Amino acid sequence: MMPLGMARVGEVNVIRRITGRDEVRQHLAEMGFVVGEEVRVVCELSGNLILSVKDSRVALDKSMAMRILV
């Protein structure tokens, strides 16, 4: 497992685990980041990641992406 923040652009990964407080995990789940879901790094802009998850594009800052293990 590695943090999503370290994944390469264009790479498709499966979410294995989400770390952090309950509120953080709930917030990520509401955006579609749940265990077993595929996620792809679309691009990286000034420390933020644009991610494709569940047919949506979501921007996450790198510290948040580091909580998602793939």
C-alpha positions, 0 to 999 in steps of 0.5 A: 500500500502507498498513499494516493498522494504518491501515485503517478498521473494517469495511474488507476488505483483501488482504495485499500484504506482511509486513515484519519479521524472519523469526520475526515473519513466521512467527508472523503466518503461523501466525495466518493472515496470509499474502500474498493473504489477505483481512483485515477490521478488526472493531474497535479496542480500546485500541490493539489491533485485532480482525481477521477472517482465514480465518474466525477473529478475531485480536487484534493490537497496533497495532505488529504490525498496522503490519508487515502491508501491504495 
